[in-house]
């Protein structure tokens, strides 16, 4: 019981440690999707692709945003090829 209390107090003292946000740079995302980093640059210029963040001249992509984009593209691709998901309106 005392050990749990110590853990709770330690978390309150350092709230920034509770959430770890992972980001990918352009090269890491290009490698993940097996594409050229220049494609990601073009997508940004065309305002396509996943949401990106520019910090101090560096472009990064939140892993959560990348995964959301992947889910969205999967659903769009599935619908365009096979029609609506079962139970969805066309």
N, C-alpha and C positions, 0 to 999 in steps of 0.2 A: 504494500500500500504506500509506504513512504517513498519507494522507488518511483512509482507512478507519479506521485506529487512532484518529485524532483524533475521528472521529464516534462511535466506540464509547465512548471515554472521556467525551465530552460527554454521552452518553446516561446513563452511569452516575452522573455528577454530578447530573443532573436527572431522576430516574426518574419524577417526576410528570408529565413532558411526554410520556411514551410513550403514554399512553392518554387519548383525548379522549372524554368521555362527554357526549352531547348530551341536553338536557332540553327539554321543551315546557311552557309554562304552559297554564293552562286556556283562555285565548283562542286561543292558537296551535293547540291540539289541536281545539278547536271549529271553527276555520276549516278545518283539514285535513280534518275529517270533515263539514263543511258542516252543522253543527248548532248549537243554542243552547248557550252556556256553562252555562246553568241545567240543561240535561240532564245535563251532566257532574257538576254539583253534586248533583243528585238521585241519579244512579248511585252517587256516593260514599256518600251517606246510606243508600242501599239495599244497599250493599256489592256493587255490580255494576260492570261496566266494567273498564278496565285498572287495574293496580296503580299507586298514586300515592305520592308522598313529600311529607310536609309538613315544610318547613324554615322555621323562624322565622315561622310563620303563613302562609307562601306554599305553595301546592300546585303541584307539578311532576310531570311524567310523563317517565320515562326513554324515550328514543326506542326503545331495544331492547325495553322492555316494551310500548310501543305497537305496534311491528311484530309482536311475538309475539302480542298480542291480535288484531291484524288477521288473522294467519295462522290462528289458532284459530277465529275467527268465520267465516272463509272456509270452513274445513273443516266447521264445524258447519252452515253454511248449505247447502253443497253436499250434505252427507249428508242433511239433512232434506228437501231437495227431490228429489234424484236417487238417493238410496240411497248405499250405501258406495262408496268409491273402487274402481276396478278392482283386483282382487287382494286386497282386504280382506274380512274376514268381515263379514257384515251385522250 
